[in-house]
């Protein structure tokens, strides 16, 4: 067999000069496949090649669509005699070539004619192009796409048709299939016409917006590691060995539970928060358990909390044992000025074990923070993190801070801020757990 760059009429005229050559496939308006003995096929190739047109051999193992198969047609018909054809569920245009309204029956006679007669592929594509614009070649590798395009250039001179395949040799099947599938589209609006020849547009629904946000959320550049205390943050020991600096973002974006403590609608750092920071700083810098550290905190200025609020805590101790150990908690204003919010004095020594109150049947009375502060003032107690004795005849209000064993499977520390509204809140941090009672 051979592929020739000749139209049907030219090919039929040429092969008429060779007794054993016939047209096997009408591939496209300018492509024809012939079949016959190899020597005569080579002679036809030489003639067409001399005209400066494409002509090349097609290597096949079966001599189809040629009188060579005539001796086996009777046997083929008998072998297919029990075939019971059914009506196709989708429209089918046969390449055997039916005229008018005649429909293929797909019985034994049909398949005998299919093997023996020429393949009228170009005519079938032209018939399909009357009502269709998308053509997909279902094959392991596209072989007929060029012929389909050649026919569509004549059948649809205005364009608007799309030809694609399914798979490509030596390429990933799934990726290739989906890539080809993406090229299949409805015909363009320019090629869409109604029966009267005027253009028509199809009203398609718009693509719905899914409202999915893919922008990275802003976050603090001073994120501390997971093992760091959430209110204390990253720890840096200065070369002197007597100073330690901690930096943390205690804003409401990082610590949303800070929104629970507000003054006149503004989230602020609770007094016990400063106490927790001072205690954690002393415990970590000195390498001592919380039971061995006592802190007295003076809150000097309120710390308003925004979405991001950077806090710097500094611990300083003297050169000799017994010298004062001091913790200062600072933030920076919008102008860059340092603001000191709290100062704590640290004492090292075994503190008394806190007494654990027995459970009471009375659940108590829930009061607001404002009422609690008013009650404290009424009894001459200042609502500060480190409460001072203001009346020599009354015992001071004491805070007992202790470590609790970490539950199995948990790796977080939970500081409790009891002067927050409602119940005490917990925040994740490093190892161990502290509670303020």
Steps between C-alpha positions, in 0.01 A plus 500: 500500500605862448379846598474743208448874499226470237128566496252221439456567129875531434576184694231296321631619162860411592430153642297420186834468324603214733277190483559376855488838684178627663404789725489368857423815706355838414678669790451869415423718199873503418604168657440154360633159599552233232554125532652238274812296425817662641669550161197678350456709819865611469441597137204721597708660777770590247247668272346712777840584647612626162212749516646644821220364715499278808519130429622239751455136586265395782626181660211263578465128572147453359396569140166662581269688258649318200406195288776310682251426781230363268584130568422535874178704475269197487668348804479835682129529424434152635703568815292813564163344418392490865563874552178669611533871432333759722400858435778736619414715802686797357500620139754310290631596158651200322811520283361221280281763334123493506303737283187692586313378808643150479634392840764239565375173647838378630428138411741252339456652154589845634832381646590314180445818298687699764809282452484488120385842383688832528481693827306822432645681801503848346135472399402390853685794660337745258158355591571538872620857450152603387378487863814470712812702568697293754692198370690270735720220371482218755825311451832422673665759272346754262527375140191645333501856638677632190243336273211632712638853486545470124133407457379774737691765305268423210185418699531799737696772318401756766667296771349446844581127516725339761700179447671324790621157601499298819849358551850556362766237466773498771319761714324461839151377423308683774674834442466473122133405518408791728705741289315392188168513683565862593519591129150373427273804494172614348526663156590867499226761481629611160429154356155462658218565256133419496299364212462849351875553482513763776726473797367377832645515847442243771423645842724301735491541878801687639763326707401532868754657733603262775631781725802294606788713622851382420700796635728417787363645823721763664684381807751630742861486387591443865334162528646309789564126485230266622696422817512866609267648758224686308531818711879485530609396153850454369781495757843656439773489766746787470876431511533636854289210626319739736246633257227318312264646240171349383293620203144393425197605301211507747249650254148371461575335164756270661325471838128543428403428861648840589178646358324376813661767719383848405483839667243733345491272195879500451686169542778544755756278666354377831698548818552128540646500151789717623536268798514196274760668277724592795474155655568321171796729423657437841441126484647466151793739541605358837432141407282446806157346545214737565472374861841650573421846367291780648426820312348827611364700209416871481291592195594854399307548179220324316596305187234531226498199269461525125497231236880494529666628817873448547616458860859502627581355843842551657638318806810645668688364800805619691844352484481340843259250646235677701507813281170631377336317211274729301253442217377786280227470240502751211328580173570763237271784398417594143781756513753237613522610863530228765216474749547308827180333610605290797795436731550187709741407775600136510584302811649153487396251766258218564153648521221360711289233339167650401196381685246328282146611590248228559213470262190689610142420418427870446604589141548862604390820333618615159599868499644729237864619514384853582308374803798290609733801483250711693480234769878486525522878538224490763714265705803722435673262261648648181419293187861447399687190397729528805255599775651699787391501862305827534359436847731365773199344672396298193688208348632565150331350197741232389545329167616143502669385182591139458604254234277209416606175345443497130228254397610207289511582132493878557789728419366842597513731796183683599527826694173593666397866510238510775417870475373453147121521461315176549700186554878483490652462154789279396765562238738245351870520565796279588537217746324494836184678614452793735183616666426820688245464778 
